[in-house]
Amino acid sequence: MAEMTLLQAINDGLKTEMRRDPNVVVFGEDVGFLGGVFRTTEGIQKEFGEERCFDTPLSEVAICGTAVGMAVYGMRPVAEIQFLDFIYPGFDQIVSEAAKMRYRSAGQFTCPLVIRSPYGGGIKVGHYHSQSTETYFAHTPGLKVVIPSNPKDAKGLLISAIRDPDPVLFLEPKRLYRAVKGEVPEGDYTTPLGQAEIVHPGQDVTLIAYGAMMPIALEAARNVEASIEVIDLKTIMPLDIKTILDSAKKTGRVITVHEAVRTCGMGAEISALVAEHAMEYMKAPILRVTGFDTPFPYTLEHVYLPDAKRIVMAIEKVMGY
């Protein structure tokens, strides 16, 4: 196995699936010759040509609409939105067209597309390039939302997303693009969608996170005396409810972590699920460590983003309840 960054693993996943399936095409703003603003598609146009990796106009509605049309007619488009913050012009195409295609056609059509986009803060690019708005899409039936946290999963989840018969929003934590490295299997493999992983077994507290918050959650787990079970969701829609509830029942203490705003974030949904199905097992209130209900700041980015210290405080609170 080769050691790769998360960015390199995504690039390798795209190339692996494009070599296997000639119907896979990659397009978006600057993804061709330039290789994307973060260079995640570097070398793809050179290998596969301009017909299978091409630049688009600066129009998110056109990118998303084109992807829907190509998917319905048998292609496997992988469209890139340069930053998740800019996806809103294409929002209607994603939630009203792609996500509804199977249902509205009574199963006659599917919409096998992937929309990739960097999300989140941590690289000091201001409030228009740092937002985490994944729950807008997790709210949409018919749409899968995938968020990897490490190179191995990034490649495996991306290949699974491309092969899925329904639309997938694949969100990439930009702060981890070059910050994490790991061994990645060569060639073709998949990581199942909708299946969380217990990455750090424990007995006292369940710590649930995804994407860019996973390294922070693991850091916090290593800096307390309590036995912390850390779950990487990997897919926030559909949620792996069984893994969440089994862990909650075992530990009796649950903390969720995400950098998105607090109100109506994934932490709220997970808290409701635990309260509804495992309340009798709880030894302490269910806590959330999140971003704040404000626009994403520039100079105070380090204050806004959850860190290990805030998670440790939450752990100490539930352990001392």
NUSEBA-469243 format. One line per field, with one value per residue (C-alpha): residue number from 1; residue in three letters; x, y, z. Coordinates in Angstrom, 3 decimals, always signed. Each point is the difference from the previous one (the first is absolute). Layout:
N
num (NUM_...)
residuo (ALA_...)
px (X_...)
py (Y_...)
pz (Z_...)
REM end
This chain:
321
num (1_2_3_4_5_6_7_8_9_10_11_12_13_14_15_16_17_18_19_20_21_22_23_24_25_26_27_28_29_30_31_32_33_34_35_36_37_38_39_40_41_42_43_44_45_46_47_48_49_50_51_52_53_54_55_56_57_58_59_60_61_62_63_64_65_66_67_68_69_70_71_72_73_74_75_76_77_78_79_80_81_82_83_84_85_86_87_88_89_90_91_92_93_94_95_96_97_98_99_100_101_102_103_104_105_106_107_108_109_110_111_112_113_114_115_116_117_118_119_120_121_122_123_124_125_126_127_128_129_130_131_132_133_134_135_136_137_138_139_140_141_142_143_144_145_146_147_148_149_150_151_152_153_154_155_156_157_158_159_160_161_162_163_164_165_166_167_168_169_170_171_172_173_174_175_176_177_178_179_180_181_182_183_184_185_186_187_188_189_190_191_192_193_194_195_196_197_198_199_200_201_202_203_204_205_206_207_208_209_210_211_212_213_214_215_216_217_218_219_220_221_222_223_224_225_226_227_228_229_230_231_232_233_234_235_236_237_238_239_240_241_242_243_244_245_246_247_248_249_250_251_252_253_254_255_256_257_258_259_260_261_262_263_264_265_266_267_268_269_270_271_272_273_274_275_276_277_278_279_280_281_282_283_284_285_286_287_288_289_290_291_292_293_294_295_296_297_298_299_300_301_302_303_304_305_306_307_308_309_310_311_312_313_314_315_316_317_318_319_320_321)
residuo (MET_ALA_GLU_MET_THR_LEU_LEU_GLN_ALA_ILE_ASN_ASP_GLY_LEU_LYS_THR_GLU_MET_ARG_ARG_ASP_PRO_ASN_VAL_VAL_VAL_PHE_GLY_GLU_ASP_VAL_GLY_PHE_LEU_GLY_GLY_VAL_PHE_ARG_THR_THR_GLU_GLY_ILE_GLN_LYS_GLU_PHE_GLY_GLU_GLU_ARG_CYS_PHE_ASP_THR_PRO_LEU_SER_GLU_VAL_ALA_ILE_CYS_GLY_THR_ALA_VAL_GLY_MET_ALA_VAL_TYR_GLY_MET_ARG_PRO_VAL_ALA_GLU_ILE_GLN_PHE_LEU_ASP_PHE_ILE_TYR_PRO_GLY_PHE_ASP_GLN_ILE_VAL_SER_GLU_ALA_ALA_LYS_MET_ARG_TYR_ARG_SER_ALA_GLY_GLN_PHE_THR_CYS_PRO_LEU_VAL_ILE_ARG_SER_PRO_TYR_GLY_GLY_GLY_ILE_LYS_VAL_GLY_HIS_TYR_HIS_SER_GLN_SER_THR_GLU_THR_TYR_PHE_ALA_HIS_THR_PRO_GLY_LEU_LYS_VAL_VAL_ILE_PRO_SER_ASN_PRO_LYS_ASP_ALA_LYS_GLY_LEU_LEU_ILE_SER_ALA_ILE_ARG_ASP_PRO_ASP_PRO_VAL_LEU_PHE_LEU_GLU_PRO_LYS_ARG_LEU_TYR_ARG_ALA_VAL_LYS_GLY_GLU_VAL_PRO_GLU_GLY_ASP_TYR_THR_THR_PRO_LEU_GLY_GLN_ALA_GLU_ILE_VAL_HIS_PRO_GLY_GLN_ASP_VAL_THR_LEU_ILE_ALA_TYR_GLY_ALA_MET_MET_PRO_ILE_ALA_LEU_GLU_ALA_ALA_ARG_ASN_VAL_GLU_ALA_SER_ILE_GLU_VAL_ILE_ASP_LEU_LYS_THR_ILE_MET_PRO_LEU_ASP_ILE_LYS_THR_ILE_LEU_ASP_SER_ALA_LYS_LYS_THR_GLY_ARG_VAL_ILE_THR_VAL_HIS_GLU_ALA_VAL_ARG_THR_CYS_GLY_MET_GLY_ALA_GLU_ILE_SER_ALA_LEU_VAL_ALA_GLU_HIS_ALA_MET_GLU_TYR_MET_LYS_ALA_PRO_ILE_LEU_ARG_VAL_THR_GLY_PHE_ASP_THR_PRO_PHE_PRO_TYR_THR_LEU_GLU_HIS_VAL_TYR_LEU_PRO_ASP_ALA_LYS_ARG_ILE_VAL_MET_ALA_ILE_GLU_LYS_VAL_MET_GLY_TYR)
px (+0.000_+1.132_-0.058_-2.153_-1.507_-3.780_+0.292_+2.155_-2.426_-2.922_+2.021_+0.913_-3.627_-1.150_+2.673_-0.690_-3.687_+0.546_+2.323_-2.614_-3.087_+0.123_-3.329_+1.612_+0.697_+1.388_-0.833_-0.215_+1.711_+3.755_+0.092_+1.622_+3.308_+0.480_-0.980_-2.415_+0.562_+1.471_+1.481_-2.278_-0.534_+3.603_+1.091_-3.482_-0.511_+3.487_-0.778_-3.617_-0.274_-2.275_-3.107_+0.107_+1.473_-0.976_-0.417_-3.425_-1.194_-0.224_-3.604_-0.955_-3.530_+1.410_+2.450_-2.686_-2.620_+2.438_+0.880_-3.676_-0.578_+3.110_-0.896_-3.548_+1.359_+2.430_+3.210_+1.697_+0.808_+2.228_-0.564_+2.091_-1.260_+3.133_-1.148_-3.140_-0.818_-0.716_-2.341_-3.268_-0.670_-0.068_-2.023_-3.283_+1.547_+1.370_-2.976_-2.915_+1.309_+2.823_-1.326_-3.568_+0.735_-0.518_-3.174_-1.672_+0.609_-1.219_+3.413_+0.205_+2.984_+2.857_+2.485_+3.468_+2.064_+2.567_+0.444_+3.348_+0.742_+2.534_-1.687_+0.823_+2.494_+3.508_+2.038_-0.832_-1.909_-2.849_-3.729_-0.796_+2.412_-0.263_-3.596_-1.276_-3.534_-0.345_-3.329_-1.777_+0.570_-0.326_-3.586_-0.771_-1.471_+1.583_+3.407_+2.980_+2.535_+3.509_+2.850_+3.339_+2.566_+3.066_+1.701_-1.008_-3.680_+0.148_+0.951_-2.290_-3.017_+0.499_+0.056_-3.142_-1.659_+0.762_-1.444_-3.123_-3.198_-1.188_+1.440_+2.769_+1.370_+3.644_+1.401_+3.753_+1.460_+2.405_+2.015_+0.931_+0.950_+3.727_-0.085_-0.697_+1.825_-0.676_+0.436_-2.345_-0.488_+0.976_-2.569_-3.683_-1.735_-3.118_-1.066_-3.734_-2.257_-2.218_+2.325_+1.746_+3.179_+1.107_+3.553_+0.835_-1.852_-0.969_-2.353_-0.752_-0.992_-1.137_+1.555_-1.587_+1.621_+0.745_+2.224_+2.412_-1.044_+1.285_+3.669_-1.228_-2.280_+2.798_+2.376_-2.521_-0.544_+3.728_+0.193_-2.476_+0.113_-3.473_-0.484_-1.364_-1.720_+0.464_-2.329_+0.749_-3.374_+1.480_-3.538_-2.416_-2.845_-0.864_+1.124_+1.235_-2.572_+0.808_+3.667_-0.952_-2.643_+2.018_+2.870_-2.300_-1.594_+3.430_+1.529_-3.052_+1.661_-0.104_+1.776_-0.287_+2.558_-0.278_+1.259_-3.334_-2.294_-1.683_-3.674_-1.408_+3.455_+0.652_+0.611_-3.614_-1.282_+2.271_-0.980_-3.668_+0.594_+1.807_-2.639_-2.782_+1.505_+2.517_-1.044_-0.265_+3.713_+1.201_+2.096_+0.457_-1.501_+0.838_+2.439_+0.976_+3.369_-0.508_+0.575_-2.074_-3.227_+1.855_+1.529_+3.385_+2.627_+3.379_+2.217_-1.701_+0.010_+1.895_-2.725_-2.875_+1.313_-0.338_+3.332_+1.209_-0.238_-3.736_-0.603_+1.970_-2.167_-3.122_+1.457_+0.785_-3.542_-1.737_+2.412_-0.626_-3.773)
py (+0.000_+3.527_+2.840_+2.854_+3.247_+0.291_+2.119_-2.589_-2.772_+1.868_+0.541_-3.685_-1.000_+2.080_-1.440_-3.562_+0.211_+1.878_-2.767_-2.613_+1.725_+2.124_+1.622_+1.856_+3.646_+2.782_+3.667_+3.309_+3.347_-0.276_-3.784_-0.701_+1.576_+1.643_-3.114_+1.808_+2.808_-2.506_-2.244_-2.934_-0.738_+0.535_-2.235_-1.283_+2.003_-0.948_-3.708_-0.097_+2.949_+3.030_-2.035_-1.729_+2.779_+3.512_+3.512_+1.610_+3.586_+1.621_-1.105_-2.430_-0.386_-1.029_-2.440_-1.698_+0.039_-1.492_-2.740_-0.888_-0.256_-2.090_-2.366_-0.588_-0.875_-2.632_+1.854_+0.034_+3.695_+1.235_+3.738_+2.269_+3.113_+1.957_+0.855_-1.236_+3.639_+0.552_-2.937_+1.893_+1.002_-3.755_-0.866_-0.413_-2.384_-2.149_-0.154_+0.403_-1.938_-2.420_-1.076_-0.432_-1.785_-3.580_+0.856_+2.215_-2.558_-2.934_-1.619_+0.328_+2.356_+0.340_+2.846_-1.473_+3.134_+1.220_+3.633_+0.576_+3.103_+1.172_+1.151_+1.473_+2.331_-0.238_+1.572_+3.691_+0.775_+1.971_-0.476_-0.557_-2.944_-1.701_-1.001_-3.447_-0.223_-3.749_-0.211_+1.943_-3.096_-2.670_+1.276_-1.112_-3.489_-1.706_+1.609_-1.628_+2.201_-1.396_+1.612_-1.869_+0.700_-1.946_-0.978_-3.689_+0.782_+2.953_-2.245_-2.889_+2.202_+1.970_-3.152_-1.242_+3.370_-0.068_-3.516_+0.799_+0.150_+3.155_+3.508_+0.476_+3.229_-0.713_+2.621_+0.269_+1.635_+2.445_+0.493_-3.696_-0.091_+0.048_-0.187_-3.736_-2.930_-3.707_-3.260_-0.395_-3.295_+0.078_-0.575_-0.703_-0.250_+1.459_+1.224_-0.482_+3.041_+0.342_-1.933_+1.743_-1.286_-0.202_+1.285_+0.115_-2.503_+1.110_-0.599_+3.348_+2.563_-0.172_+2.766_+0.354_+2.075_+0.076_+1.671_+2.629_-0.539_-3.573_+0.845_+2.473_-2.607_-2.574_+2.544_+0.700_-3.726_-0.467_+2.860_-1.177_-2.810_-1.248_-2.765_+1.750_-1.733_+2.089_-0.558_+1.272_+0.367_+0.179_+0.392_+2.431_-1.017_-2.781_-0.160_-3.258_+0.109_-3.474_+0.774_+3.270_-1.552_-3.103_+2.200_+2.389_-2.889_-1.361_+3.218_+1.918_+3.301_+1.605_+3.031_+1.098_+2.199_+2.014_+3.358_+0.957_+2.369_-1.415_+0.496_-2.802_-1.528_-3.745_+0.043_+0.988_-2.886_-2.521_+1.316_-0.441_-3.562_-0.936_+1.676_-1.790_-3.484_-0.224_+2.499_-2.629_-0.774_+3.585_+0.902_+3.661_+2.588_-0.373_+2.788_+1.755_+1.580_+2.080_+3.204_+2.994_+1.440_+2.819_+0.582_-1.671_+2.505_+0.780_+1.327_-2.163_-3.250_-1.763_+1.007_-1.094_-3.450_-2.744_-1.112_-2.779_+2.266_+0.601_-3.714_-0.886_+2.455_-1.761_-3.405_+1.228_+1.369_-3.271_-2.042_+2.227_+0.170)
pz (+0.000_-0.771_+2.507_-1.243_+1.155_-0.054_-3.151_-1.764_+0.984_-1.567_-3.171_-0.062_+0.551_-2.952_-2.287_+1.167_-0.813_-3.277_-1.166_+0.878_-1.378_-3.171_+0.950_+2.910_-0.843_+2.189_-0.457_+1.842_+0.289_-0.714_+0.509_-3.383_-0.956_+3.409_+1.959_+2.323_+2.466_+2.495_-2.762_+0.837_-3.706_-1.046_-2.861_-0.815_-3.182_-1.160_+0.397_-1.167_-2.362_-0.138_-0.806_+3.385_+2.153_-0.977_+1.326_+0.252_+0.098_+3.416_+0.489_+2.735_-1.309_-3.386_+1.593_+2.108_-2.765_-2.490_+2.484_+0.459_-3.759_-0.571_+2.855_-1.228_-3.444_+1.260_+0.830_+3.405_+0.471_+2.815_+0.241_+2.177_+1.760_+0.831_+3.554_+1.756_+0.775_-3.718_-0.549_+0.527_-3.631_-0.713_+3.115_-1.876_-2.525_+2.844_+2.371_-2.437_-2.997_+0.845_+3.397_-1.270_-3.280_+1.187_+1.947_-2.600_-2.768_+2.116_-0.365_-3.777_+0.265_+2.426_+0.302_+0.645_+0.467_+2.486_+0.927_+1.707_+2.004_+2.604_+3.203_+3.398_+1.608_+1.307_-2.802_+0.605_-3.158_+1.550_+0.360_-3.701_-0.277_+3.393_+0.683_+0.978_-1.343_-0.343_+1.829_-2.743_-2.116_+2.697_+0.363_-3.574_-0.595_-2.993_+0.478_+1.701_+1.794_+0.491_+1.950_+0.283_+2.690_-1.166_-3.272_-0.060_+0.500_-2.386_-2.910_+0.943_+0.702_-3.211_-2.123_+1.790_-0.599_-3.720_-0.306_+2.020_-2.069_+1.762_+0.460_+2.540_+1.437_+0.812_+2.375_+0.475_+3.159_-1.584_+3.188_-0.169_-3.702_+0.751_+3.806_+0.339_-1.549_+0.042_-1.820_-2.959_-1.868_-3.629_-2.719_+0.416_+3.372_+1.582_+3.424_+0.621_+0.214_+3.056_+2.299_+2.886_+1.628_+3.609_-0.411_+3.719_+2.236_+3.493_+2.910_+1.670_-2.640_-3.637_-2.098_-3.456_-2.755_-3.722_-2.550_+1.269_+3.612_+0.145_+0.748_+2.643_+1.591_+0.095_+1.539_+2.746_+0.612_+0.549_+2.512_+2.615_+2.526_-0.921_-2.566_-3.109_-2.908_-3.163_-2.962_-3.492_-1.740_-3.543_-1.395_+1.624_-2.301_+0.389_+3.633_+1.488_+2.781_+1.340_+0.658_+1.711_+2.251_+0.875_+1.163_+1.866_+1.882_+0.893_+1.339_+1.215_-0.932_-3.452_-1.457_-3.631_-1.747_-3.211_-1.233_-1.572_+1.876_+3.089_-0.859_-2.181_-0.426_-0.166_+3.743_+0.573_-2.131_+1.694_+3.438_-0.879_-1.208_+3.204_+2.153_-1.884_-0.047_+2.849_+2.646_+2.725_-0.441_+0.401_+3.047_-0.986_-2.366_-3.702_-0.882_-3.229_-0.779_-3.135_-1.868_+1.036_-1.391_-1.737_-3.427_-0.254_+1.217_-1.506_+2.791_+2.677_-1.962_+2.805_+2.456_-2.216_-0.877_+2.634_+1.406_+2.276_+3.065_-0.516_-0.525_+3.144_+1.971_-1.302_+0.959_+3.497_+0.308_-0.896_+2.109_+3.006_-0.351)
REM end
